[in-house]
């Protein structure tokens, strides 16, 4: 995006940017929670650790976080439409703060385990309600940019925990993460609630005030009427779980969302992130230690996400997604060939830089499209009446495929070698090109109502 366009965007839409920033601070904290085990577990395993952990404890710390994300699904469905997007985010952030407090005062591993359960539930609520909030307050011309902020916040959180955890006391990350949450809890209540939610609750006066604050303009009647018409039409559709499958447009949205989440995880991102050190150790390279490599890897993802945020409303969803699938696939295929040759007994020492280099390229290409488009489009595809159900289902499917990708990675690695996983991951990335060509709709510069009409046609 040209510099003058970005300057105009920031200047003309500052109320939306401020609301989105404070509305997604929880994602920064959740990114720290997501990456917390990677640098912390080696510290807890060291001789003289203040808190002793067993292999069983480590499994619980990693798995319970994911499991309780699924446990939080019915809570999310209830809260999003009952108390609103904004209050749901604040409730989830309060729960996350309790998690950080437990981690900070822990003198036994049980404190950690309870904290991981709580933040798993909180993360599920936040990662449904925050994207809903962003999609519903954003003007369609910058909705893709704003929706991408939450995912970038997560990656910044991962980077923060990678930077501070290996080099400080285990009490420091909870202080940092808790401070971020406190800032959100203090400021975000003063941000406007989604005008869609106000109209959904038949509060037109509150919706108008909210829209005026978000647009920085008193003349919002035309947009308010458009949203009102969309809400009235969407209220005619019953918001049942069954309606996600029996209403044609919702069924299309579920299908698109499922494929996007499948590809996002089955290209191996979650498995690579959780096994990053082992993958590099298997390469036999000694250029950088694993802690520094992890920091560089997370930094590359953050930069790529920022570029994608600035590009998604300029080039559109499909172009970025296709570009990402092609070059992610090539990066993964290159690593698969390297590990295949090493597994077959070839001398690849002179090329041992390949896994590190192409993991960095994969991080960039993945985050440029495959990693950001699903969260942008999932927030766009579902109508207001079933948005909470649809996005909660999306979150559950994301967790399911993330878990499956890790299981498949471990199984293939043990049975056939590391190259088998990377061949699978690359084939999934290339299959995304076919999906992008024939099935993925373009939602660039379309209102949420126009997207619904497109899905219905």
HELIX and SHEET records of a PDB file:
HELIX    1   1 UNK A    3  UNK A   12  1                                  10    
HELIX    2   2 UNK A   14  UNK A   23  1                                  10    
HELIX    3   3 UNK A   25  UNK A   44  1                                  20    
HELIX    4   4 UNK A   55  UNK A   71  1                                  17    
HELIX    5   5 UNK A   73  UNK A   82  1                                  10    
HELIX    6   6 UNK A   85  UNK A  105  1                                  21    
HELIX    7   7 UNK A  109  UNK A  137  1                                  29    
HELIX    8   8 UNK A  143  UNK A  164  1                                  22    
HELIX    9   9 UNK A  165  UNK A  167  5                                   3    
HELIX   10  10 UNK A  172  UNK A  187  1                                  16    
HELIX   11  11 UNK A  188  UNK A  190  5                                   3    
HELIX   12  12 UNK A  195  UNK A  200  1                                   6    
HELIX   13  13 UNK A  204  UNK A  215  1                                  12    
HELIX   14  14 UNK A  221  UNK A  235  1                                  15    
HELIX   15  15 UNK A  243  UNK A  246  1                                   4    
HELIX   16  16 UNK A  248  UNK A  266  1                                  19    
HELIX   17  17 UNK A  269  UNK A  274  1                                   6    
HELIX   18  18 UNK A  276  UNK A  283  1                                   8    
HELIX   19  19 UNK A  290  UNK A  315  1                                  26    
HELIX   20  20 UNK A  317  UNK A  343  1                                  27    
HELIX   21  21 UNK A  349  UNK A  351  5                                   3    
HELIX   22  22 UNK A  354  UNK A  368  1                                  15    
HELIX   23  23 UNK A  370  UNK A  381  1                                  12    
HELIX   24  24 UNK A  384  UNK A  386  5                                   3    
HELIX   25  25 UNK A  387  UNK A  415  1                                  29    
HELIX   26  26 UNK A  418  UNK A  438  1                                  21    
HELIX   27  27 UNK A  448  UNK A  456  1                                   9    
END                                                                             
